[in-house]
């Protein structure tokens, strides 16, 4: 399974969009600092994803931490 791990897009999704097109991941993990773009990132990603809030995500509903199972392995992101 190909997982793309990113962070700190800070509302500028151009590079994320290029990385998604180039890598074509099966799962996207965003480690925070989406700065209000979580809905756009969900729509742009053509795969399941997990996102957590970063230190600049003050007004977000994203969790500060998340636990999930992927490929039979348990992950914890914060």
Helices and strands as residue ranges (DSSP letters): E 3-6, H 14-23, E 27-30, H 38-44, E 48-51, E 66-70, E 73-77
